[in-house]
């Protein structure tokens, strides 16, 4: 399931994982968090491309 709500839920989860990591009480390792963020970035691409409106000639 890759609908926008599911992606947002995963993004918030990644944010909290990073906060816990920064506070010194990590639940996940940094490499695992980075991998999840890479996957989320990939899942967000279709939505970003749909939202992009070219500004026209520069």
C-alpha positions as CSV (number, residue, x, y, z in Angstrom):
1,X,0.0,0.0,0.0
2,X,1.6,3.2,-1.2
3,X,-1.2,5.8,-0.9
4,X,-0.2,9.2,0.5
5,X,-1.6,8.6,4.0
6,X,0.5,5.4,4.3
7,X,3.6,7.3,3.1
8,X,3.0,10.1,5.6
9,X,2.6,7.6,8.4
10,X,5.9,6.0,7.5
11,X,7.6,9.5,7.3
12,X,6.4,10.3,10.8
13,X,7.8,6.9,12.0
14,X,11.1,7.8,10.4
15,X,11.1,11.2,12.1
16,X,10.6,9.6,15.5
17,X,13.3,7.0,14.8
18,X,15.7,9.9,14.1
19,X,14.6,11.7,17.2
20,X,15.2,8.6,19.3
21,X,18.6,8.1,17.6
22,X,19.6,11.7,18.3
23,X,18.6,11.4,22.0
24,X,20.8,8.3,22.4
25,X,17.9,5.8,22.8
26,X,17.7,4.4,19.3
27,X,15.3,1.6,18.4
28,X,16.9,1.3,14.9
29,X,20.4,1.7,13.7
30,X,21.3,4.7,11.5
31,X,21.8,2.6,8.4
32,X,18.3,1.1,8.8
33,X,16.8,4.5,9.2
34,X,18.7,5.8,6.1
35,X,17.4,2.8,4.1
36,X,13.8,3.5,5.1
37,X,14.2,7.1,4.1
38,X,15.6,6.1,0.7
39,X,12.6,3.9,0.1
40,X,10.2,6.7,1.2
41,X,11.9,9.2,-1.1
42,X,11.3,6.7,-3.9
43,X,7.7,6.2,-3.0
44,X,7.1,10.0,-2.9
45,X,8.5,10.6,-6.4
46,X,5.2,10.0,-8.3
47,X,3.5,12.6,-6.1
48,X,6.2,15.1,-6.5
49,X,6.3,14.7,-10.3
50,X,2.5,15.2,-10.4
51,X,2.7,18.3,-8.4
52,X,5.6,19.9,-10.4
53,X,4.5,22.6,-12.7
54,X,7.2,24.1,-14.9
55,X,7.7,27.8,-14.5
56,X,8.2,28.3,-18.2
57,X,11.3,29.6,-20.1
58,X,13.9,31.3,-18.0
